[in-house]
Amino acid sequence: MSTLTRRAVLAFAALFAACGGLFSISVDDFLTLSQRLTGRQGLDRQLAATYLNALVATPANQRMLADFMGFGGMSPEHTALENTIIEWWYTGTYVTGGETKLATHSGALMWSAIGTPAAGTCGGVFGAWAQPRRPA
Amino acid sequence: MPWSADVVIVGSGVAGSLVAARLARSGVKVLILEAGPRVERGAALKQYADALIKIPECPYPDAPYAPRGRSDNPDHYLLQNGPDKFGSTYLRQVGGTTWHWLATTLRFVPDDFRMRSRFGVAVDWPLSYADLEPWYCEAERELGVAGDPNADLDAPRSRPYPLPPIPLSYLDTRVAAAIKGRYTVEPTPQARNSQPHDGRPACCGSSSCIPICPVQAKYDATVHVAQAERGGAQLVADAVVTRVDVGADGRIAGLVVKRPDGTEDRATGRVYVIAAHGIETPKLLLQSRTDARPRGVANSSDQVGRNLMDHPTVLSWGLAAEPVWPYRGPLSTAGIESTRAGAWRNDHASFRVQIDNRGWAWPGGTPSSTVRTLLKQGLRGEALDRALSDRTSREVGLATMAEQLPLPENRIVPDFDQRDAIGVPRPRITFRIDDYTRRALEHGQRVHQEIFDALTATDVQHGKDLFGAGHVMGTYRMGVDPRQSVVTPDQRAHDHANLFLLGSGVFPTGAASNPTLTLAALALRAVDPIARVLGGR
């Protein structure tokens, strides 16, 4: 079993247990949700598993994630969770066990949004920085 | 295993490696002892990418046997007495701190060498700009400095820059146009390849010079470490020199070297060069105290460890009315340099204004923090992307770094009660930023405001925090009077005929310019005196 699949199963199991078996969200479901929230296609599945694992560790998040999939209504807490999911995809950082961690540097969506490679990545031909950048 | 060589060099940063390369090339048997490990660029790049906080030290090891500071925690290694925190850090590894320097290679201006006689402030250097000028040329050649041949930056030149200039960023040109007639935006000389040079490629604009250049377009001292090793020098990494022994004749007799496993070795030579930067060099000298020399080695003047200086730095940031497109290119390509020289230096310190190409990343943790701000405003999807692009495209960051007076009470001493993992005393720092410097920083932020006004910037903020510039200077000053200084103008210890001390620790005053080119020029100037002592003269 690949690490990815194992993570997905663990996430599923954790959520299933917490919800009394009534609802679970798979990595694919979370990817679909993430793509809807960010407006981006082709999001990384391993990152999705990382973020989902971190989210379902909190029971309240499990319930709200179920709501996002059509099983409940929306509240300010739901909006905050949506923002968290978007923030994690954009910054490449997430919180688990009360600690902020890095999931990806170059894969953070903010870089493509601002139209430049991640810092530390070569940024094009020599001297390109002298010209105005074409908006992303 | 004991080591011996003609010349034993402690430290493999820019000063030590330059001297090692030159001596080795001329057939001298050279041993370089480096406290820290060798670093492989690919591993460092991965560590950088994996780091949550991209502080200057993040790509590099923090070896327990060669600990060093952290920019996000000034108490991590240094023991701070205050009243101000000493905010600068340095690296202990092969190649030293040039791994994460910006590569700014300004020369000092002539008045920097005569502060007492021109302005009645601090002390004069025992040599002049004219004395050092040929060595500036040599240092520029060795480091591969790219510069604008039409800009002498108040420092007259006898030879052209070895490489053509690095282009100004779009931001630089917008600032230059906006403040034309009031200030001149000058292209910064940089030890960064503007074309393939010395077997290294041209800059690829990674916007990460600090902490690491991914392609080594930026010079770092591993260039000269490699030259030294090709010339036959032996480099021993993970070799912490813990004591300097002095013989009955007053000459240095040997060095005690501690290894990560706690075992000790001994290194001997005919000439010794300590180039372990402005904290570790004086600490080593002071911790080598004996009953016969209770003040430590090379310290009859009681000046070792004193006069610690940095370039205290303040930041300002704002949003330009139009896009200026930061987050590209080297982290800085231009600045205002005319504020380094002027008759007002009797009143306040010289300073320089650095234009940052990294938006608000330094003061504001952008672009991540901007994502959070915009999400709180309810933006999502394309609207979020548009706002993020617009906002970051207009970010302007400015930094002023100022000269600091050499105060004897600003000092580093070994704390014999607080030791690192292998039992070596940690550095204890007493540090106060004087009003002469603080007045300059206020002037600097007024210049920042003029720039923001000219750019019709909004959201302007002037930071109150003082940062270290990473420029550790003054702690084993040079001079002609052995009662007032530690080393001669040749950087030979007044007290020990076969000991040389290199690096920015020899600076009697710190000017406002980044110190590396000056310390490199001085190191190159010391090669002949070292050879003379080696030859018995």
Interface residues (C-beta under 8 A of the other chain):
Chain A: L37 T38 G39 N83 I86 E87 Y90 T91 T93 T100 K101 L102 H105 S106 A108 M110 W111 A113 I114 G115 T116 P117 A119 G120 T121 C122 G123 G124 F126 G127 A128 W129 A130 Q131 P132 R133 P135 A136
Chain B: L45 Y48 A49 D50 A51 L52 K54 P167 L168 S169 Y170 T173 S194 Q195 A202 C203 C204 G205 S206 S207 S208 I212 P214 V215 P323 W325 Y327 R328 G329 P330 T333 N357 R358 A361 P367 S368 T370 V371 R372 L375 K376 R380 G381 E382 L384 D385 L388 S389 T392 S393
